[in-house]
Amino acid sequence: MAFDRRMDGRKVILFLDNCSAHIKDVDLEKFNIQLRNTTLLYLSPNTTSKIQPCDAGIIRTFKAYYRCRFNNQLLSRIKSSVADPEKINLLDNIQNAITAWKQDFQSTTIKNCFQHCQLRSDVTATQEIEPPAELVPELEEQIRQFHYRNPMEIHNLLNYPDEEIVVSVPTDNDIIEAIIEQFQPSPLPADNDDDDDSQELPVVTSREASEMLSKLQLFWTQQKDSYPAFVDSIVKMNDRVRHLHQNSLKQRPITNYFHHN
């Protein structure tokens, strides 16, 4: 195995869970595979949430924060009467995930999940980590505003059963259908692009960006509570926008300033 070759000169233990795609001891004997540097140890069944930190609460808590931000954006689009409000582009989704991880997620959650799994012998086990108590009611309120007919319960949403299926084993019929499809001619591509619902994002000019930042700065200065850190950040961003604008003017070729009749 490639991993065993990479461990040349070392003696390591490789822990594997019960995913059916992982090689078994019987397979090693069957195919006469000898591991020189690696010893395989298999985790006991149904122990994922007990000994793997990500499954002990890290993923679940991150999903709660991400889902909260996603729902807020969707509700805002609905209230603003945006056409097709559910079509939130991939860039916005990525930004929601990044913000949820950097701004909302707490490092203490990671620490507590590792303590729960007792990866070190000198720590005391803690209970399995759940999303913050105040976050669940907020998610439930967001779901109510969508007026779904059969809304999924929040805990099922954050612990969706199908996500626990690591690999599916194909049946004989699945294998036969896959082989038949390989020998069938591929359909001709459609002439229209009706299925392409991608949208090109509008280009924001430096002038527009500066105006938006100035309005945002005015908004925070008008609040009763003081937010000096926010205002300072906006001022820095506005200065940077002006700097980018000045650089773009300097980089224009001289021919742009001559008009031809």
FIKOL-704560 format. One record per residue (C-alpha): z, y negated, x negated. Coordinates in steps of 0.001 Angstrom, whole numbers, plus 500000, padded with zeros to 6 digits. Last residue first. Example, Ala and Ser with C-alpha at 12.3 -4.5 7.8 and 13.67 -1.06 7.14 Angstrom:
BEGIN
507140501060486330 507800504500487700 
END
This chain:
BEGIN
465292437374511499 467718439161509231 471385438242509337 473382438467506146 477125439218506228 476676442981506521 474630442956503307 477825442272501358 479052445803502021 482273446080504054 485178447458502043 487145444221502079 487158444067505876 488420447648506148 491182446827503695 492330443881505828 492482446076508923 494470448761507112 496974446124505998 497223444758509538 497968448259510829 500599448740508110 502340445510509076 502336446682512695 503869450004511674 506598448245509680 507357445929512601 507532448912514947 509973450717512657 512192447632512399 512197447260516194 513243450872516663 516028450608514069 517271447355515644 517783448953519076 520369446716520747 521387447490524291 520397445036526998 516692445639526439 514325442698525880 513979443366522119 512772446881522879 509990445713525195 508877442900522867 508381445406520042 506354447613522373 504174444686523336 503581443860519666 502794447516518955 500204447587521710 498560444400520426 498456445728516853 496875448992517986 494233447132519983 493353444978516977 493254447985514663 490751449641516973 491546452754518991 488641455208519161 488484457030522474 489184460782522453 486174462995523008 486803465335525877 486540469102525995 485723470643529385 482907472843528116 482235475252530960 479490473053532408 477556473124529134 474277474212530609 471607476538529223 473777479649529437 473742482058526506 471871485310527090 474116488276527811 474754490718524932 472984494033525233 475310497011525867 476044499298522932 479361497704521954 480438497522525608 480253501319525879 482615501706522907 485179499342524439 484958501132527791 485637504507526128 488624503141524187 490152501573527293 489630504817529238 491440506811526536 494391504402526745 494936501545524338 498432501087522812 499661497520523276 501353495598520483 504321493279520181 505315493235523843 508309490872523882 506088487991524952 505316489863528183 508950489486529290 508960485644529257 512292484544527804 512029480756528235 510278481072531594 512591483894532654 515588481637531927 513986478838533915 513237480901537036 509521480896537747 508370478636540549 506794480282543598 505193477541545674 505258474939542884 506320471461543987 505772469897540521 508870467728541005 511006470855541412 509878472089537975 511013468831536365 514432469154538029 514785472713536709 513869471560533204 516512468831533343 519075471302534685 518327473617531691 518549470863529064 522150469846529747 523462473294528771 521749473244525381 519396476226524937 521172479592524457 522434481139521214 523686484727521243 527427484699520689 528840484334517198 529460486903514461 531873485961511689 530503485324508232 531299487027504904 528890489944505321 525817487763505371 522941488481507721 525551488426510466 522937488059513250 525091485532515116 525670483610511887 521919483306511414 521577482040514971 524424479554514456 522775478077511355 519421477757513090 521055476017516048 523003473757513683 519684472454512367 519155470760515726 515848470682517600 515157467420519391 513478465023516929 511711467192514351 510998470383516334 510363468760519716 508301466044518008 506108468613516243 505618470625519446 504755467559521508 502334466431518774 500614469821518868 500325469612522654 498914466082522451 496291467244519935 495350470231522113 494419468066525065 496392467804528290 494167468861531171 496860469109533856 496332465474534832 492773466171536011 492037462470536664 495091460369535831 496930459112538903 499632457418536771 502328459482538531 500425462676537670 499982461674534022 503700460888533729 504589464238535295 502374466004532729 503944464131529820 507449464867531057 506554468536531554 505272468840527970 508416467167526596 510695469553528492 508538472562527564 508842471677523877 512630471336524061 513024474626525948 510520476409523698 512522475351520626 515709476750522185 514111480128522951 512464480405519535 515727479750517668 517944481759520032 518600485254518679 514882486024518521 514366483704515550 517596484971513973 516608488695513930 519666490993513981 520967491062517542 518024489709519522 515730492320517976 518175495226518314 516463497092521140 515524500088518966 517219500508515552 515551498818512620 513509500988510286 514142501130506536 511262501622504113 511953501900500375 509453500161498121 508648500446494417 506826503748494037 505642504307497596 503743507560497829 501117508054500510 500130511679501124 498322510878504385 500612513070506500 503692512381504391 503365508608504701 502433508982508351 505641510935509006 507646508086507493 506025505656509893 503501502855509362 503905499793511529 501414499280514352 503798500901516868 506205497988516439 509654499506515991 510985496988513485 510441497205509753 512803496383506881 511306496636503388 513818497499500668 512921496575497088 512890498099493616 510947495974491140 508478496654488324 505488496626490665 506411494900493929 502841493708494462 501690497340494416 504147498204497202 502864495328499322 499256496440498883 500000500000500000 
END
